[in-house]
């Protein structure tokens, strides 16, 4: 996929899987995101007192994010992003309203907003790769 196709794909999707480094295996978690149309994704974290995702996000020098769509075994797309993950100061959240308004959030996250147990993180994209596969099953002949 070229950059325009990747941007269109990211703009039309709303969730993916964030990968954070650990000592052993990567920590993977599904997250909804907002895309600024350029080189940044935004995530809203529901944070508890011992939030592993917040702790690992703060420690990570780089993070990976995978967005994918599978229509069939032979028609699928995926985009893998890598970059720097940083906390967005609360004073800047209003500037992100357009980006974050369309982000899907579970009900528990909406109620946590009132108590202040959330953070917003920004993934500044350093590298992007996209793959699109559109094909037919082996042995399928569309002319018969």
VMD Tcl script that builds the backbone (N, CA, C; Angstrom):
set m [mol new atoms 432]
animate dup $m
set s [atomselect $m all]
$s set {name element resname resid chain x y z} {
  {N N UNK 1 A 0.857 -1.175 0.000}
  {CA C UNK 1 A 0.000 0.000 0.000}
  {C C UNK 1 A 0.902 1.237 0.000}
  {N N UNK 2 A 0.496 2.244 -0.752}
  {CA C UNK 2 A 1.241 3.495 -0.732}
  {C C UNK 2 A 0.720 4.376 0.409}
  {N N UNK 3 A 1.356 5.539 0.602}
  {CA C UNK 3 A 0.988 6.410 1.728}
  {C C UNK 3 A -0.470 6.865 1.670}
  {N N UNK 4 A -0.981 7.180 0.496}
  {CA C UNK 4 A -2.381 7.606 0.372}
  {C C UNK 4 A -3.339 6.478 0.772}
  {N N UNK 5 A -3.037 5.249 0.338}
  {CA C UNK 5 A -3.869 4.104 0.697}
  {C C UNK 5 A -3.811 3.829 2.202}
  {N N UNK 6 A -2.624 3.971 2.785}
  {CA C UNK 6 A -2.479 3.776 4.229}
  {C C UNK 6 A -3.285 4.823 4.984}
  {N N UNK 7 A -3.173 6.097 4.579}
  {CA C UNK 7 A -3.934 7.164 5.247}
  {C C UNK 7 A -5.439 6.917 5.149}
  {N N UNK 8 A -5.910 6.512 3.966}
  {CA C UNK 8 A -7.341 6.240 3.785}
  {C C UNK 8 A -7.775 5.068 4.666}
  {N N UNK 9 A -6.954 4.039 4.723}
  {CA C UNK 9 A -7.273 2.875 5.547}
  {C C UNK 9 A -7.353 3.261 7.026}
  {N N UNK 10 A -6.361 3.997 7.515}
  {CA C UNK 10 A -6.357 4.426 8.915}
  {C C UNK 10 A -7.534 5.347 9.223}
  {N N UNK 11 A -7.917 6.166 8.262}
  {CA C UNK 11 A -9.036 7.094 8.456}
  {C C UNK 11 A -10.378 6.370 8.555}
  {N N UNK 12 A -10.471 5.215 7.925}
  {CA C UNK 12 A -11.737 4.476 7.889}
  {C C UNK 12 A -11.844 3.363 8.923}
  {N N UNK 13 A -10.833 3.186 9.710}
  {CA C UNK 13 A -10.841 2.181 10.776}
  {C C UNK 13 A -10.858 2.905 12.108}
  {N N UNK 14 A -11.197 2.185 13.151}
  {CA C UNK 14 A -11.286 2.831 14.464}
  {C C UNK 14 A -10.596 2.052 15.576}
  {N N UNK 15 A -10.009 0.886 15.280}
  {CA C UNK 15 A -9.349 0.126 16.333}
  {C C UNK 15 A -8.207 -0.689 15.754}
  {N N UNK 16 A -7.317 -1.100 16.662}
  {CA C UNK 16 A -6.178 -1.918 16.284}
  {C C UNK 16 A -5.581 -2.536 17.535}
  {N N UNK 17 A -4.350 -3.023 17.408}
  {CA C UNK 17 A -3.667 -3.674 18.521}
  {C C UNK 17 A -2.353 -2.956 18.776}
  {N N UNK 18 A -2.202 -2.447 20.006}
  {CA C UNK 18 A -0.978 -1.761 20.423}
  {C C UNK 18 A -0.018 -2.788 20.994}
  {N N UNK 19 A 1.235 -2.728 20.568}
  {CA C UNK 19 A 2.286 -3.596 21.084}
  {C C UNK 19 A 3.317 -2.772 21.829}
  {N N UNK 20 A 3.512 -3.108 23.104}
  {CA C UNK 20 A 4.485 -2.413 23.945}
  {C C UNK 20 A 5.573 -3.392 24.366}
  {N N UNK 21 A 6.826 -2.938 24.390}
  {CA C UNK 21 A 7.908 -3.851 24.770}
  {C C UNK 21 A 7.902 -4.163 26.270}
  {N N UNK 22 A 8.275 -5.401 26.585}
  {CA C UNK 22 A 8.487 -5.833 27.965}
  {C C UNK 22 A 9.787 -6.628 27.981}
  {N N UNK 23 A 10.162 -7.112 29.150}
  {CA C UNK 23 A 11.375 -7.930 29.279}
  {C C UNK 23 A 11.248 -9.248 28.508}
  {N N UNK 24 A 10.042 -9.798 28.456}
  {CA C UNK 24 A 9.867 -11.107 27.842}
  {C C UNK 24 A 9.139 -10.996 26.513}
  {N N UNK 25 A 7.825 -11.110 26.525}
  {CA C UNK 25 A 7.049 -11.034 25.290}
  {C C UNK 25 A 6.383 -9.662 25.208}
  {N N UNK 26 A 6.069 -9.180 24.013}
  {CA C UNK 26 A 5.387 -7.881 23.920}
  {C C UNK 26 A 4.038 -7.913 24.630}
  {N N UNK 27 A 3.668 -6.796 25.177}
  {CA C UNK 27 A 2.355 -6.616 25.801}
  {C C UNK 27 A 1.432 -6.099 24.712}
  {N N UNK 28 A 0.387 -6.847 24.390}
  {CA C UNK 28 A -0.522 -6.500 23.302}
  {C C UNK 28 A -1.895 -6.186 23.856}
  {N N UNK 29 A -2.508 -5.106 23.357}
  {CA C UNK 29 A -3.863 -4.801 23.797}
  {C C UNK 29 A -4.628 -4.100 22.681}
  {N N UNK 30 A -5.892 -4.484 22.528}
  {CA C UNK 30 A -6.729 -3.820 21.526}
  {C C UNK 30 A -7.123 -2.439 22.023}
  {N N UNK 31 A -7.062 -1.471 21.128}
  {CA C UNK 31 A -7.420 -0.095 21.473}
  {C C UNK 31 A -8.119 0.571 20.301}
  {N N UNK 32 A -9.068 1.431 20.616}
  {CA C UNK 32 A -9.617 2.312 19.589}
  {C C UNK 32 A -8.678 3.509 19.474}
  {N N UNK 33 A -8.725 4.186 18.331}
  {CA C UNK 33 A -7.791 5.290 18.110}
  {C C UNK 33 A -8.445 6.397 17.296}
  {N N UNK 34 A -7.827 7.549 17.384}
  {CA C UNK 34 A -8.143 8.665 16.514}
  {C C UNK 34 A -6.926 8.936 15.645}
  {N N UNK 35 A -7.148 9.251 14.379}
  {CA C UNK 35 A -6.063 9.498 13.425}
  {C C UNK 35 A -6.158 10.938 12.955}
  {N N UNK 36 A -5.039 11.650 12.996}
  {CA C UNK 36 A -5.055 13.068 12.606}
  {C C UNK 36 A -4.970 13.281 11.097}
  {N N UNK 37 A -4.931 12.199 10.326}
  {CA C UNK 37 A -4.853 12.308 8.872}
  {C C UNK 37 A -3.435 12.458 8.365}
  {N N UNK 38 A -2.472 12.452 9.262}
  {CA C UNK 38 A -1.077 12.635 8.865}
  {C C UNK 38 A -0.146 11.623 9.492}
  {N N UNK 39 A 0.481 12.011 10.593}
  {CA C UNK 39 A 1.491 11.146 11.177}
  {C C UNK 39 A 1.320 10.912 12.678}
  {N N UNK 40 A 0.064 11.001 13.147}
  {CA C UNK 40 A -0.185 10.786 14.561}
  {C C UNK 40 A -1.494 10.033 14.809}
  {N N UNK 41 A -1.419 9.095 15.765}
  {CA C UNK 41 A -2.609 8.420 16.278}
  {C C UNK 41 A -2.766 8.829 17.741}
  {N N UNK 42 A -4.003 8.799 18.211}
  {CA C UNK 42 A -4.282 9.159 19.603}
  {C C UNK 42 A -5.113 8.059 20.257}
  {N N UNK 43 A -4.755 7.733 21.496}
  {CA C UNK 43 A -5.424 6.702 22.266}
  {C C UNK 43 A -5.885 7.292 23.591}
  {N N UNK 44 A -7.033 6.859 24.062}
  {CA C UNK 44 A -7.513 7.230 25.390}
  {C C UNK 44 A -7.396 5.999 26.270}
  {N N UNK 45 A -6.660 6.134 27.372}
  {CA C UNK 45 A -6.470 5.025 28.312}
  {C C UNK 45 A -7.353 5.221 29.529}
  {N N UNK 46 A -8.029 4.180 29.919}
  {CA C UNK 46 A -8.644 4.124 31.234}
  {C C UNK 46 A -7.545 3.604 32.152}
  {N N UNK 47 A -7.203 4.387 33.153}
  {CA C UNK 47 A -6.037 4.087 33.977}
  {C C UNK 47 A -6.438 3.789 35.417}
  {N N UNK 48 A -5.998 2.628 35.895}
  {CA C UNK 48 A -6.174 2.274 37.297}
  {C C UNK 48 A -4.896 2.568 38.062}
  {N N UNK 49 A -4.875 2.320 39.366}
  {CA C UNK 49 A -3.692 2.640 40.163}
  {C C UNK 49 A -2.455 1.823 39.763}
  {N N UNK 50 A -2.645 0.615 39.251}
  {CA C UNK 50 A -1.524 -0.227 38.835}
  {C C UNK 50 A -1.608 -0.538 37.344}
  {N N UNK 51 A -1.895 0.453 36.529}
  {CA C UNK 51 A -2.111 0.252 35.100}
  {C C UNK 51 A -0.832 -0.203 34.401}
  {N N UNK 52 A -0.849 -1.453 33.932}
  {CA C UNK 52 A 0.309 -1.982 33.224}
  {C C UNK 52 A 0.509 -1.277 31.885}
  {N N UNK 53 A -0.580 -0.977 31.189}
  {CA C UNK 53 A -0.425 -0.318 29.891}
  {C C UNK 53 A 0.163 1.085 30.047}
  {N N UNK 54 A -0.240 1.817 31.099}
  {CA C UNK 54 A 0.329 3.152 31.324}
  {C C UNK 54 A 1.800 3.056 31.711}
  {N N UNK 55 A 2.130 2.117 32.593}
  {CA C UNK 55 A 3.526 1.944 33.013}
  {C C UNK 55 A 4.408 1.579 31.829}
  {N N UNK 56 A 3.975 0.608 31.026}
  {CA C UNK 56 A 4.768 0.193 29.867}
  {C C UNK 56 A 4.833 1.286 28.807}
  {N N UNK 57 A 3.754 2.044 28.652}
  {CA C UNK 57 A 3.749 3.143 27.678}
  {C C UNK 57 A 4.756 4.213 28.061}
  {N N UNK 58 A 4.854 4.502 29.352}
  {CA C UNK 58 A 5.808 5.512 29.830}
  {C C UNK 58 A 7.245 5.057 29.628}
  {N N UNK 59 A 7.494 3.763 29.757}
  {CA C UNK 59 A 8.853 3.225 29.624}
  {C C UNK 59 A 9.280 2.992 28.178}
  {N N UNK 60 A 8.331 2.830 27.290}
  {CA C UNK 60 A 8.633 2.415 25.913}
  {C C UNK 60 A 9.358 3.512 25.129}
  {N N UNK 61 A 10.464 3.131 24.501}
  {CA C UNK 61 A 11.126 4.047 23.578}
  {C C UNK 61 A 10.401 4.052 22.239}
  {N N UNK 62 A 9.893 2.889 21.839}
  {CA C UNK 62 A 9.084 2.777 20.628}
  {C C UNK 62 A 7.927 1.819 20.897}
  {N N UNK 63 A 6.884 1.988 20.125}
  {CA C UNK 63 A 5.711 1.120 20.213}
  {C C UNK 63 A 5.285 0.768 18.795}
  {N N UNK 64 A 4.515 -0.292 18.677}
  {CA C UNK 64 A 3.974 -0.700 17.384}
  {C C UNK 64 A 2.450 -0.743 17.496}
  {N N UNK 65 A 1.785 -0.462 16.378}
  {CA C UNK 65 A 0.323 -0.518 16.342}
  {C C UNK 65 A -0.093 -1.163 15.036}
  {N N UNK 66 A -0.925 -2.200 15.128}
  {CA C UNK 66 A -1.402 -2.937 13.958}
  {C C UNK 66 A -2.889 -2.689 13.776}
  {N N UNK 67 A -3.256 -2.242 12.582}
  {CA C UNK 67 A -4.653 -2.048 12.205}
  {C C UNK 67 A -4.918 -3.016 11.054}
  {N N UNK 68 A -6.016 -3.757 11.128}
  {CA C UNK 68 A -6.266 -4.738 10.079}
  {C C UNK 68 A -7.757 -4.899 9.814}
  {N N UNK 69 A -8.054 -5.417 8.636}
  {CA C UNK 69 A -9.422 -5.735 8.250}
  {C C UNK 69 A -9.359 -7.011 7.421}
  {N N UNK 70 A -10.185 -7.981 7.795}
  {CA C UNK 70 A -10.227 -9.253 7.078}
  {C C UNK 70 A -11.653 -9.463 6.601}
  {N N UNK 71 A -11.849 -9.348 5.294}
  {CA C UNK 71 A -13.172 -9.594 4.723}
  {C C UNK 71 A -13.366 -11.082 4.458}
  {N N UNK 72 A -12.340 -11.704 3.871}
  {CA C UNK 72 A -12.336 -13.146 3.631}
  {C C UNK 72 A -10.897 -13.615 3.759}
  {N N UNK 73 A -10.716 -14.906 3.642}
  {CA C UNK 73 A -9.374 -15.479 3.685}
  {C C UNK 73 A -8.492 -14.915 2.567}
  {N N UNK 74 A -9.109 -14.450 1.506}
  {CA C UNK 74 A -8.355 -13.998 0.337}
  {C C UNK 74 A -8.442 -12.494 0.098}
  {N N UNK 75 A -9.165 -11.788 0.950}
  {CA C UNK 75 A -9.286 -10.330 0.838}
  {C C UNK 75 A -9.069 -9.711 2.214}
  {N N UNK 76 A -7.907 -9.111 2.405}
  {CA C UNK 76 A -7.590 -8.508 3.687}
  {C C UNK 76 A -6.576 -7.374 3.493}
  {N N UNK 77 A -6.507 -6.529 4.506}
  {CA C UNK 77 A -5.560 -5.414 4.524}
  {C C UNK 77 A -5.008 -5.271 5.934}
  {N N UNK 78 A -3.766 -4.806 6.023}
  {CA C UNK 78 A -3.212 -4.496 7.339}
  {C C UNK 78 A -2.182 -3.379 7.208}
  {N N UNK 79 A -2.087 -2.595 8.265}
  {CA C UNK 79 A -1.098 -1.523 8.346}
  {C C UNK 79 A -0.385 -1.658 9.679}
  {N N UNK 80 A 0.939 -1.688 9.627}
  {CA C UNK 80 A 1.761 -1.742 10.827}
  {C C UNK 80 A 2.488 -0.413 10.974}
  {N N UNK 81 A 2.298 0.208 12.139}
  {CA C UNK 81 A 2.913 1.501 12.439}
  {C C UNK 81 A 3.908 1.331 13.576}
  {N N UNK 82 A 4.992 2.093 13.535}
  {CA C UNK 82 A 5.948 2.131 14.630}
  {C C UNK 82 A 6.257 3.580 14.929}
  {N N UNK 83 A 6.459 3.878 16.216}
  {CA C UNK 83 A 6.789 5.251 16.558}
  {C C UNK 83 A 6.934 5.490 18.044}
  {N N UNK 84 A 7.014 6.760 18.378}
  {CA C UNK 84 A 7.176 7.211 19.762}
  {C C UNK 84 A 5.812 7.408 20.399}
  {N N UNK 85 A 5.649 6.908 21.606}
  {CA C UNK 85 A 4.399 7.025 22.348}
  {C C UNK 85 A 4.628 7.980 23.520}
  {N N UNK 86 A 3.843 9.066 23.567}
  {CA C UNK 86 A 3.990 10.056 24.634}
  {C C UNK 86 A 2.623 10.447 25.182}
  {N N UNK 87 A 2.620 10.902 26.424}
  {CA C UNK 87 A 1.398 11.381 27.055}
  {C C UNK 87 A 1.080 12.778 26.536}
  {N N UNK 88 A -0.181 13.020 26.250}
  {CA C UNK 88 A -0.639 14.349 25.844}
  {C C UNK 88 A -1.112 15.072 27.107}
  {N N UNK 89 A -0.552 16.247 27.396}
  {CA C UNK 89 A -1.005 16.987 28.577}
  {C C UNK 89 A -2.495 17.316 28.485}
  {N N UNK 90 A -3.181 17.260 29.622}
  {CA C UNK 90 A -4.616 17.526 29.652}
  {C C UNK 90 A -4.948 18.900 29.080}
  {N N UNK 91 A -4.039 19.846 29.212}
  {CA C UNK 91 A -4.271 21.194 28.687}
  {C C UNK 91 A -4.389 21.208 27.160}
  {N N UNK 92 A -3.962 20.129 26.484}
  {CA C UNK 92 A -4.022 20.059 25.021}
  {C C UNK 92 A -5.174 19.191 24.512}
  {N N UNK 93 A -5.943 18.578 25.403}
  {CA C UNK 93 A -7.004 17.671 24.975}
  {C C UNK 93 A -8.062 18.372 24.137}
  {N N UNK 94 A -8.395 19.611 24.457}
  {CA C UNK 94 A -9.407 20.334 23.675}
  {C C UNK 94 A -8.982 20.487 22.214}
  {N N UNK 95 A -7.669 20.592 21.967}
  {CA C UNK 95 A -7.162 20.717 20.598}
  {C C UNK 95 A -7.353 19.430 19.794}
  {N N UNK 96 A -7.595 18.326 20.482}
  {CA C UNK 96 A -7.755 17.025 19.824}
  {C C UNK 96 A -9.208 16.605 19.691}
  {N N UNK 97 A -10.123 17.485 20.026}
  {CA C UNK 97 A -11.548 17.127 20.028}
  {C C UNK 97 A -11.988 16.555 18.683}
  {N N UNK 98 A -11.585 17.168 17.577}
  {CA C UNK 98 A -11.994 16.671 16.257}
  {C C UNK 98 A -11.455 15.269 15.983}
  {N N UNK 99 A -10.249 14.993 16.433}
  {CA C UNK 99 A -9.622 13.691 16.190}
  {C C UNK 99 A -10.243 12.614 17.077}
  {N N UNK 100 A -10.569 12.974 18.312}
  {CA C UNK 100 A -11.050 11.982 19.272}
  {C C UNK 100 A -12.565 11.840 19.333}
  {N N UNK 101 A -13.305 12.741 18.702}
  {CA C UNK 101 A -14.772 12.689 18.768}
  {C C UNK 101 A -15.354 11.402 18.194}
  {N N UNK 102 A -14.778 10.891 17.120}
  {CA C UNK 102 A -15.322 9.700 16.461}
  {C C UNK 102 A -14.768 8.390 17.011}
  {N N UNK 103 A -13.919 8.454 18.039}
  {CA C UNK 103 A -13.302 7.253 18.586}
  {C C UNK 103 A -14.326 6.483 19.404}
  {N N UNK 104 A -14.403 5.172 19.151}
  {CA C UNK 104 A -15.296 4.326 19.926}
  {C C UNK 104 A -14.731 4.187 21.328}
  {N N UNK 105 A -15.595 4.313 22.317}
  {CA C UNK 105 A -15.201 4.143 23.713}
  {C C UNK 105 A -16.236 3.285 24.422}
  {N N UNK 106 A -15.766 2.313 25.201}
  {CA C UNK 106 A -16.730 1.520 25.983}
  {C C UNK 106 A -17.379 2.400 27.046}
  {N N UNK 107 A -18.550 1.989 27.514}
  {CA C UNK 107 A -19.281 2.756 28.521}
  {C C UNK 107 A -18.444 3.032 29.763}
  {N N UNK 108 A -17.615 2.073 30.161}
  {CA C UNK 108 A -16.804 2.263 31.365}
  {C C UNK 108 A -15.840 3.439 31.201}
  {N N UNK 109 A -15.345 3.657 29.997}
  {CA C UNK 109 A -14.442 4.780 29.751}
  {C C UNK 109 A -15.192 6.098 29.828}
  {N N UNK 110 A -16.393 6.135 29.300}
  {CA C UNK 110 A -17.195 7.359 29.358}
  {C C UNK 110 A -17.477 7.770 30.800}
  {N N UNK 111 A -17.782 6.810 31.676}
  {CA C UNK 111 A -18.052 7.160 33.074}
  {C C UNK 111 A -16.774 7.532 33.811}
  {N N UNK 112 A -15.622 7.011 33.388}
  {CA C UNK 112 A -14.355 7.340 34.043}
  {C C UNK 112 A -13.931 8.773 33.755}
  {N N UNK 113 A -14.399 9.339 32.648}
  {CA C UNK 113 A -14.048 10.716 32.307}
  {C C UNK 113 A -14.447 11.656 33.442}
  {N N UNK 114 A -15.557 11.375 34.077}
  {CA C UNK 114 A -16.037 12.229 35.160}
  {C C UNK 114 A -15.150 12.159 36.397}
  {N N UNK 115 A -14.449 11.041 36.591}
  {CA C UNK 115 A -13.606 10.909 37.777}
  {C C UNK 115 A -12.141 11.199 37.494}
  {N N UNK 116 A -11.780 11.411 36.249}
  {CA C UNK 116 A -10.421 11.790 35.914}
  {C C UNK 116 A -9.430 10.659 35.799}
  {N N UNK 117 A -9.903 9.414 35.627}
  {CA C UNK 117 A -9.003 8.273 35.535}
  {C C UNK 117 A -8.624 7.948 34.094}
  {N N UNK 118 A -8.356 8.947 33.292}
  {CA C UNK 118 A -7.992 8.707 31.904}
  {C C UNK 118 A -6.735 9.493 31.544}
  {N N UNK 119 A -6.059 9.011 30.525}
  {CA C UNK 119 A -4.927 9.699 29.917}
  {C C UNK 119 A -5.105 9.615 28.413}
  {N N UNK 120 A -4.534 10.554 27.715}
  {CA C UNK 120 A -4.499 10.519 26.260}
  {C C UNK 120 A -3.034 10.365 25.852}
  {N N UNK 121 A -2.786 9.402 24.962}
  {CA C UNK 121 A -1.440 9.156 24.454}
  {C C UNK 121 A -1.407 9.417 22.958}
  {N N UNK 122 A -0.255 9.870 22.509}
  {CA C UNK 122 A -0.031 10.149 21.095}
  {C C UNK 122 A 1.048 9.221 20.574}
  {N N UNK 123 A 0.772 8.562 19.455}
  {CA C UNK 123 A 1.784 7.778 18.760}
  {C C UNK 123 A 2.247 8.606 17.572}
  {N N UNK 124 A 3.464 9.092 17.652}
  {CA C UNK 124 A 4.064 9.833 16.547}
  {C C UNK 124 A 4.680 8.799 15.605}
  {N N UNK 125 A 4.103 8.668 14.422}
  {CA C UNK 125 A 4.457 7.585 13.498}
  {C C UNK 125 A 5.796 7.871 12.815}
  {N N UNK 126 A 6.753 6.958 13.042}
  {CA C UNK 126 A 8.064 7.053 12.396}
  {C C UNK 126 A 8.155 6.157 11.168}
  {N N UNK 127 A 7.443 5.040 11.202}
  {CA C UNK 127 A 7.508 4.073 10.105}
  {C C UNK 127 A 6.128 3.466 9.904}
  {N N UNK 128 A 5.755 3.246 8.643}
  {CA C UNK 128 A 4.459 2.671 8.296}
  {C C UNK 128 A 4.620 1.723 7.128}
  {N N UNK 129 A 3.926 0.589 7.244}
  {CA C UNK 129 A 3.917 -0.402 6.171}
  {C C UNK 129 A 2.507 -0.950 6.039}
  {N N UNK 130 A 2.031 -1.013 4.815}
  {CA C UNK 130 A 0.699 -1.525 4.573}
  {C C UNK 130 A 0.699 -2.615 3.522}
  {N N UNK 131 A -0.140 -3.613 3.729}
  {CA C UNK 131 A -0.286 -4.725 2.789}
  {C C UNK 131 A -1.769 -4.908 2.489}
  {N N UNK 132 A -2.067 -5.083 1.220}
  {CA C UNK 132 A -3.442 -5.365 0.804}
  {C C UNK 132 A -3.400 -6.610 -0.075}
  {N N UNK 133 A -4.240 -7.576 0.266}
  {CA C UNK 133 A -4.335 -8.772 -0.545}
  {C C UNK 133 A -5.768 -8.905 -1.035}
  {N N UNK 134 A -5.917 -8.889 -2.337}
  {CA C UNK 134 A -7.231 -9.088 -2.937}
  {C C UNK 134 A -7.081 -10.162 -3.996}
  {N N UNK 135 A -7.592 -11.319 -3.692}
  {CA C UNK 135 A -7.425 -12.423 -4.613}
  {C C UNK 135 A -8.592 -13.383 -4.564}
  {N N UNK 136 A -8.425 -14.441 -5.295}
  {CA C UNK 136 A -9.445 -15.486 -5.366}
  {C C UNK 136 A -8.889 -16.769 -4.759}
  {N N UNK 137 A -9.745 -17.618 -4.254}
  {CA C UNK 137 A -9.283 -18.898 -3.707}
  {C C UNK 137 A -8.583 -19.724 -4.784}
  {N N UNK 138 A -7.613 -20.529 -4.379}
  {CA C UNK 138 A -6.925 -21.393 -5.357}
  {C C UNK 138 A -7.938 -22.265 -6.095}
  {N N UNK 139 A -7.780 -22.367 -7.392}
  {CA C UNK 139 A -8.642 -23.206 -8.208}
  {C C UNK 139 A -9.950 -22.554 -8.610}
  {N N UNK 140 A -10.221 -21.331 -8.131}
  {CA C UNK 140 A -11.457 -20.660 -8.491}
  {C C UNK 140 A -11.294 -20.014 -9.850}
  {N N UNK 141 A -12.174 -20.319 -10.766}
  {CA C UNK 141 A -12.129 -19.739 -12.102}
  {C C UNK 141 A -13.393 -18.893 -12.289}
  {N N UNK 142 A -13.244 -17.566 -12.289}
  {CA C UNK 142 A -14.417 -16.705 -12.388}
  {C C UNK 142 A -15.128 -16.798 -13.746}
  {N N UNK 143 A -14.479 -17.387 -14.748}
  {CA C UNK 143 A -15.083 -17.477 -16.078}
  {C C UNK 143 A -15.918 -18.743 -16.279}
  {N N UNK 144 A -15.982 -19.603 -15.249}
  {CA C UNK 144 A -16.788 -20.838 -15.419}
  {C C UNK 144 A -18.058 -20.784 -14.643}
}
mol reanalyze $m
mol bondsrecalc $m
mol representation Tube
mol addrep $m
